[in-house]
Amino acid sequence: MADVRAVKNGDWSDTTVLNTGSLPTSADVVRPNNFTVTIDVNVTVTEIRNDAGGGAVLGGSFTLNDGITVTASNGFFGTYASLAIGLLNYNGAGTVTLNGNIDGARSGVTDTCAVSNNSSGTIIINGNLTSAGSGGTSQTLRNQSTGRFTITGNLTSIGGIMIRNNAGITTINGNISANSATAIQNTSGTVTITGNITANAGTAITNTSGTVTITGELTFTST
């Protein structure tokens, strides 16, 4: 497994953007190294993350182009970012697909985001979600506008907010375990959950003025 890092802003397909001078392979861990890299081709790697390591410094992000598929066999780790910019950011009106588990704040820092949907497009996630931020504002997924998230895996919240859904549509085809903080925060959008929800020591869902539909079972193991 090799560490690959960006050395300037630019497109993933531009080999001069990366320190290796070649495109990453399925055996590589890729970090933005505090730069902004646009993923403009289909990608298969081991991990995508923005912590320090492998010669990279903390920070940076990736922008997702329309129609691409990004696969990370070990997962996506949004270790550090700001609330305005996630590890992965989508600003389009089409569809992108992420294959792999997503960790919302691996180092437990505050004010992080792993995946941010900033427009009207759709992000399909084939994988499980985990939130681990120490602060209430850290998020694994953020539906910032009117876009859509479709998630096939299970969700486990152990800190922060796992999903913040503003005015968009989020569909979760898996089970939710709320162990700490808030699993889903819905402001004025629509959330549909087809799996079961277990609230152990956290809040499963907060809903301000939107719509939440649950077809599975609810289990509360604590007050």
BELNOR-V754397 format. One record per residue. N is the residue number from 0. RES is the residue in one small letter. SS is DSSP state (H for helix, E for strand, L for the rest). PHI is phi in degrees with one decimal (none if undefined). PSI is psi as a letter, one per 40 degrees, with the letter a starting at -180 (none if undefined). Layout:
N/RES/SS/PHI/PSI ; N/RES/SS/PHI/PSI
This chain:
0/m/L/none/h ; 1/a/E/-109.0/i ; 2/d/E/-95.3/h ; 3/v/E/-121.7/h ; 4/r/E/-138.7/i ; 5/a/E/-75.7/i ; 6/v/L/-118.2/e ; 7/k/L/-166.5/i ; 8/n/L/-71.2/i ; 9/g/E/156.5/a ; 10/d/E/-88.9/i ; 11/w/L/-57.1/d ; 12/s/L/-71.4/e ; 13/d/L/-85.8/h ; 14/t/H/-66.4/e ; 15/t/H/-77.4/e ; 16/v/H/-75.6/d ; 17/l/E/-106.5/i ; 18/n/L/-67.6/d ; 19/t/L/-82.4/e ; 20/g/L/72.4/e ; 21/s/L/-147.8/i ; 22/l/L/-74.3/i ; 23/p/L/-63.0/i ; 24/t/L/-110.1/i ; 25/s/L/-66.4/e ; 26/a/L/-97.8/e ; 27/d/E/-104.1/i ; 28/v/E/-104.3/h ; 29/v/E/-117.7/h ; 30/r/E/-124.9/i ; 31/p/L/-76.0/e ; 32/n/L/60.1/f ; 33/n/L/66.1/f ; 34/f/L/-112.2/i ; 35/t/E/-112.8/h ; 36/v/E/-118.0/h ; 37/t/E/-90.9/h ; 38/i/E/-83.7/h ; 39/d/L/-111.0/e ; 40/v/L/-138.7/i ; 41/n/L/-65.6/i ; 42/v/E/-132.3/h ; 43/t/E/-133.0/h ; 44/v/E/-137.2/a ; 45/t/E/-83.5/d ; 46/e/E/-145.2/i ; 47/i/E/-125.5/h ; 48/r/E/-156.4/i ; 49/n/L/-131.4/f ; 50/d/L/-89.4/i ; 51/a/L/-81.7/i ; 52/g/E/156.7/i ; 53/g/L/59.6/f ; 54/g/L/89.3/e ; 55/a/E/-93.8/i ; 56/v/L/-93.6/i ; 57/l/L/-67.1/h ; 58/g/L/105.6/i ; 59/g/L/99.8/i ; 60/s/E/-156.2/i ; 61/f/E/-122.9/h ; 62/t/E/-104.5/h ; 63/l/E/-96.2/h ; 64/n/L/-81.8/i ; 65/d/L/-59.5/i ; 66/g/L/79.1/e ; 67/i/L/-93.6/i ; 68/t/E/-122.5/h ; 69/v/E/-118.7/h ; 70/t/E/-117.1/h ; 71/a/E/-127.5/h ; 72/s/E/-64.1/d ; 73/n/E/-95.3/e ; 74/g/E/119.4/i ; 75/f/E/-110.4/h ; 76/f/E/-125.5/h ; 77/g/L/-87.0/g ; 78/t/L/-68.2/d ; 79/y/L/-149.1/h ; 80/a/L/-168.6/a ; 81/s/E/-108.4/i ; 82/l/L/-67.6/d ; 83/a/L/-83.2/d ; 84/i/E/-136.2/h ; 85/g/L/-92.0/i ; 86/l/L/-58.5/d ; 87/l/E/-118.3/h ; 88/n/E/-128.4/h ; 89/y/E/-122.2/h ; 90/n/L/-118.4/e ; 91/g/L/-97.1/a ; 92/a/L/-115.2/e ; 93/g/L/-99.5/b ; 94/t/E/-138.0/h ; 95/v/E/-127.0/i ; 96/t/E/-125.3/h ; 97/l/E/-115.4/h ; 98/n/E/-107.6/h ; 99/g/L/143.3/i ; 100/n/L/-74.0/i ; 101/i/E/-124.2/h ; 102/d/E/-107.6/h ; 103/g/L/-78.9/d ; 104/a/L/-165.2/g ; 105/r/L/-58.1/d ; 106/s/L/-85.3/e ; 107/g/L/78.4/f ; 108/v/L/-83.1/i ; 109/t/L/-90.7/i ; 110/d/L/59.5/f ; 111/t/L/-118.1/i ; 112/c/E/-150.1/h ; 113/a/E/-88.1/d ; 114/v/E/-132.8/h ; 115/s/E/-121.6/h ; 116/n/E/-98.6/h ; 117/n/L/-102.4/e ; 118/s/L/-140.1/a ; 119/s/L/-100.0/e ; 120/g/L/-78.3/i ; 121/t/E/-117.1/h ; 122/i/E/-114.7/h ; 123/i/E/-98.5/h ; 124/i/E/-118.3/h ; 125/n/E/-103.9/g ; 126/g/L/170.2/i ; 127/n/L/-90.5/i ; 128/l/E/-117.6/i ; 129/t/E/-135.1/h ; 130/s/E/-108.1/h ; 131/a/L/-142.8/e ; 132/g/L/-72.0/i ; 133/s/L/-84.0/e ; 134/g/L/-107.2/i ; 135/g/L/-66.1/e ; 136/t/L/-96.0/e ; 137/s/L/-71.7/i ; 138/q/E/-135.3/i ; 139/t/E/-84.0/d ; 140/l/E/-122.5/i ; 141/r/E/-131.5/h ; 142/n/E/-94.3/g ; 143/q/L/-75.5/d ; 144/s/L/-124.6/b ; 145/t/L/-103.9/e ; 146/g/L/-75.5/a ; 147/r/E/-132.8/h ; 148/f/E/-113.8/h ; 149/t/E/-124.0/h ; 150/i/E/-121.3/h ; 151/t/L/-96.4/e ; 152/g/L/-96.6/a ; 153/n/L/-94.0/i ; 154/l/E/-120.4/h ; 155/t/E/-130.5/h ; 156/s/E/-99.5/h ; 157/i/E/-129.7/f ; 158/g/E/155.0/i ; 159/g/E/69.2/a ; 160/i/E/-113.2/h ; 161/m/E/-73.6/d ; 162/i/E/-134.9/h ; 163/r/E/-109.6/h ; 164/n/E/-110.0/h ; 165/n/L/-82.9/c ; 166/a/L/-116.0/e ; 167/g/L/-93.7/a ; 168/i/E/-123.5/h ; 169/t/E/-124.1/h ; 170/t/E/-117.6/h ; 171/i/E/-118.3/h ; 172/n/L/-102.3/f ; 173/g/L/-164.2/a ; 174/n/L/-93.2/i ; 175/i/E/-123.1/h ; 176/s/E/-121.5/h ; 177/a/E/-98.2/h ; 178/n/E/-102.0/e ; 179/s/E/-165.1/i ; 180/a/E/58.1/b ; 181/t/E/-121.0/h ; 182/a/E/-74.6/d ; 183/i/E/-134.0/h ; 184/q/E/-117.1/h ; 185/n/E/-107.6/h ; 186/t/L/-92.5/c ; 187/s/L/-141.6/e ; 188/g/L/-96.6/a ; 189/t/E/-124.7/h ; 190/v/E/-123.3/h ; 191/t/E/-122.0/h ; 192/i/E/-123.1/h ; 193/t/L/-95.3/e ; 194/g/L/-94.5/a ; 195/n/L/-92.3/i ; 196/i/E/-124.1/h ; 197/t/E/-121.1/h ; 198/a/E/-101.9/h ; 199/n/L/-89.7/c ; 200/a/L/-137.3/e ; 201/g/L/-128.6/a ; 202/t/E/-97.9/h ; 203/a/E/-71.4/d ; 204/i/E/-145.7/h ; 205/t/E/-116.3/h ; 206/n/E/-131.7/h ; 207/t/L/-87.8/c ; 208/s/L/-142.7/e ; 209/g/L/-93.5/a ; 210/t/E/-124.6/h ; 211/v/E/-123.7/h ; 212/t/E/-118.0/h ; 213/i/E/-123.1/h ; 214/t/L/-103.0/e ; 215/g/L/-93.2/a ; 216/e/L/-96.2/i ; 217/l/E/-109.8/h ; 218/t/E/-129.4/h ; 219/f/E/-115.1/h ; 220/t/L/-103.2/e ; 221/s/L/-152.3/i ; 222/t/L/-77.0/none
